[in-house]
Amino acid sequence: MIKIAYAFHPFPANCKPSCDATLPASPSWHYPVPTSSVAPLTNAKIQSTTIYVNSIPYTVIRLLGEGLHSRVYAAYDPRTGQSVAIKVVQNVDSNDSHEYSKIFFKEIRYLTKLQPHNPYVIRVFNHEYDKNSQTGKIVMETGHDFRFMLPLQAPPNKKKMTNAQIKYYWYQMVEAVALLHRHGIVHSDIKPENFIMTHGGQLRIIDLGLSFRLSHTQQSVLRPFAGTPEYMPPEVCQIQNGQYSRQGRASDIWALGVLLFEMIFGYRPFEHVQDNYDKMSYIARLAQNPIIPPITNNNLRDALQQCLQINPIHRPSAEQLLQHPFFSN
């Protein structure tokens, strides 16, 4: 069974960036979040609901989205007026409660460890776990789902991203992944939905539910298969014993390459294969590197080609990508 990482869709609100670190000025462009792309459920308003986290009340505005064991709400702190997103994980009477409890604690542990290293990781303001009800809550900052920034999701009259725009956003994504890798963490589910843009124009990486530790002496490990098929590299799609696959830092690099491809062209490399299982089988059997359509910028093309190497050993590290000529000037 494919485990798709749950990604919430933050909402635009009036809040200040939650980090003192600065980045270059954002390119002067913006793709508005299309309201038609939000399902009725995720836009449902909730009247007079309060969620308490460590005895602090948060007023809920609406439900943003839900997964099998979790929901994410748009809310605000009435004491300060700060807009937040609250992820509530409930495992009551669930056969997978132990597994999801471990995932919750792991995500909290990783996020807490990475907080001092912003601006690349989602800010966490509050969290708690109620053992009696098996309910976990995480209070986080809000922003725009990066999925809606891509040309594929933009209004038809909008132009595709320029090289400057691609450079600005992809650099932050590579920095975020490099930060995780420096701390021995593999994200394992890099995709547009797992980045949000703050209201200050900075990107944050989110959802570490599928992430795992990997020592710097290891290239990869065999672990239970999980992720999002469109962004999986060949080695992850090559399932062993029905449920395991080889995963490592290079898997994140491939996913960054697919994301870069999508930013450039407005579609993903293997969209012609519709079914997820067929797509995984197709990627697993790749005999050569994906064909790259024409790109006028040679450095951009080279960066993309390096990420989409079918042999994970041939892919650059995130640190090496940060030194790529595409990011010069």
N, C-alpha and C positions, 0 to 999 in steps of 0.2 A: 504494500500500500504506500502510495506516495504521500509524504508528509509535506504539505505546503506551509511555509512559515506565514504566520498571521501578520499582516501589516495594516496598521491603522491609517486613517486618512485625516490628518489634523486639519483644523479649520482656521481661516484667517481671523485674527482678532487684534485688538490694540494692546500689544505688549512690547516691552523693550527687549533687545537681545540680552540673553542671560550670560554674557561672557564679556570680560574686559579686553580679550585679545582682539586685534584688528586685522583685517584683510584688505587687499586693494579694493578700490571702489568697484561695485558691481557694474557690469555693462549696462548701458541704458536701454533696457528692454524688459518686457514682462509678458508672460502668457497668463492671462487670468484663468482661475480655476473654473471650468465650465460646469454650471449647476446641473446640466442635463446628464452629466456623467456620474452623479451621485445617486445611488439607489434610494428609493423612498425610505427604506429602513434606516439607512445611515443618516438621513436628514430628519428623522422623527424627533419631535420636541417632547421634552419631559417636563411636566409641571411640578414645581415646588418639591424637587427631590434634593436631598442632601446626602452626600457621602462623607463619612468620617474616616480620617486617616490619622492615627495616633491622636485622637480626640480633637483634631482640627477639622472644622466643617468646610466642605467645598460644595458650592451650589451647582447642580448639574443643569446644563443648557439643553443638550440633546445627545442621543446615541450616535456615535460616529461609525461604529462597525462592530461585528462580533464574529468569534470563531467558535470552535467546538466547546472550549472551556473558558473562554474569555470574552469580555466586552470592553470597548473603549468609549469613554464619554468626553464630550466637550464640557468644561466646567470653569469656574473661577473661584478664587479665594475672596470671599466677601470682606475680609479684613483689610486687604490691600487692593482688590480689584484686579489682581493678576490673573490672566487667562492661563489655563492649564489643560492638559489631557490626562485623564485618569484611566489606567488599565486595571481592570478587575478580573482576577483569575479565580474561578470557582471550581472546586473538585468534589463537591458533595455527592456521595453515592456514585462516584465514577470509578470504574475498574482501573483507570489509568491515573488515579489520584496520586499515587506515589511518584510516578514518572513526572507528572506535571508539577508537583511540589518541588522536585529536584530542578526542573527547568526554571521555575520561578526564582528559587534561591540562587541558582547559577547566574541568571541574568542580573539580579540585584548585586551579586558579588562582583561581577565583571564591571557593571556600570559604576558602582561605587569606587572601584579601583581606578577607573579611567577618568573620573570626574575632574581631577586636578589638571588634566591634559586637554581640556577644551581648547579651541572651539570645534572640534571634530566629532564629539560624541554627545548624544542627546543629554540634556541636563535633567537630573532627577532632583526634585525638591522634597519629596517625602515618600515613605513606603512603610508598609507593615504587613505582617502575616498573622492571621487569626487561626490558631491551631484547632480550636473547637469547631469552627465552621469551615475550615480548610479553604479560607478565602484570602487571597493575596491582593494587595493594592499598590500601584506605583503611580505617583503624581509626577508628571513630566511637563516639559515646555511644549509649546505648540508651534506649528508652522505649516507650510504648504507641502503636500505630497509631491515629490519631484517627478512622479509619473506624469503629472499634468503640465510639467514644464517642457516635456519632449514634443518635438514636431508632430509626432503621431497623434498626440492628444490635443494639439493646439487647434484653434479655429482654422478653417480652410484658407482664409485670407492672410494668415500669418506666414512669414518666411521661415525657412529652416534656420537652425542656429548657425551663427558665423563661427569662424575658427577662434576668434577671441572669446566668444561665449563658451564654446566647447572647452577651451583651455581653462577658463576661469572656474568652471564647475567640475570638470574632470580632475583638475589638480587637487581640489579639495577632497574629492572622493578617494584619490590615490593616497593623499595625506592621511585620511581617516583609516584606510586599510593598513597603511604603513604603521600607524600608531598602534593598532591592534596587534599586528605582527611583532612589533618591538616588545610588546608585553606578553608574547607567547600565546596569543589568541587568534584563532582562525574564525572568521565570521560565518562562512559556510552557506550564506544565502544573500549574496550581493545582488541587488536589483533596484530599479528606480523607486519602488514602494518603500524600500528600507533606507531611504534618505529623505530628510525633510529640509526645507529651506526656511530659515528663521526670517523674521520681519526685518532683520538687518542685512539680509542677502547672503548669509552664511549657511553652509550645508552642515547637517548633523547626521551621523549614521545612527540607525535605530535597530531595535529588535535583535537582541543577541540570544534569542531562545534556542537557536540551532548551533550556536558557536561552541567551540571546544578548545581545550588547551593543547598546545603542541610545543615540545621543547625545541630549542634552537639547533639541537643535534639531529632532529628528525626532519625528514622531507615530507612525510605523509604517514597516515595511520589507516588501518582498516577499521571502519566503524559503521554503525547502522546507517543505511541510506536515508537521506533526507535532503530537501531543497526544493528549488523551482526549476522544472525541466528546461525552460527556455535559456537559462543561464548556467546550466551544468556543463562542465568539460567532459571530454570522452572518458577519462579515468573514473569519474563519478557515475557516469551512465553505464559503465561495465559492472553490473551487479554480480556479486559473488555469493554463492550459497543462498540465493534468494532474497537476501536482505542487507548485505554488506557491500561497501565500495571503498575505494582508495581515495582519501581526501587529505588535503594539505594546503599550505599557503598558496601554492600554484593554482589551486582551484579558485581561490578568490581573484587571482590575476586574470584567469580566463573570463570570469564573470565581469570584471572591469572592462575587458575587451569587448564583450557582447554589449555592455552598456554604452561604451564609446561608439560602437558600430551603430547602435540605435540613435544616439545623439546626432551622428553624422547624416544618416540616411532616412531616419524616421521609421525604420522597421528592423526586426531582428534577423540574424543570419539564416535561421532555419524555419521561417514562418510558413514556407510552402508545405511543411509537414504538419498537419493539423492535430492529430491525436497525440496526447502526451507520451503514451507508451511507444508509439511509432517514432516520435521525435527522439526519445531517448535511445531507441534502438539504432536510429539513423546516426546520431552523434557518436554512439559507442563504436560504430563500424567505420568511422571516417578513416580513409586511407591517406588523405593529404590535407594540408591546412585549408581552411575555408577560403573560397575565392572572394577577393575584395574588389568591389566595383571601383571605377576610376575615382581618384582623389587628387586634386591639384596640389595640395600641400604634401610634399614628400615626407616631412618629419611626422606629420599626423598619420600618414599611411604606414610609415615604419613602426610607429608606436602601436598601432592597431595590429599589424602583422605579428609583432613580437608577442603580444598578449594572446593571440589566437593560434598559438603553436599547439598541435595535437599532442606533442610530447611535453609533459609538464616540466621536464628537466630543462627544456630550451626556453621556457618563459622567464622573463626577468623578474626580479623581486620588486616589491613595491618601492623599496629604497632606490633601486636602480632606475625605476620608471621616473622617479622625482628628478633624476639627473638627465632625463632624456632631452635632446635638443628641441623637441616640440615645446617644452616649457621654458625655453630661453626667452629673454626679453619680456 
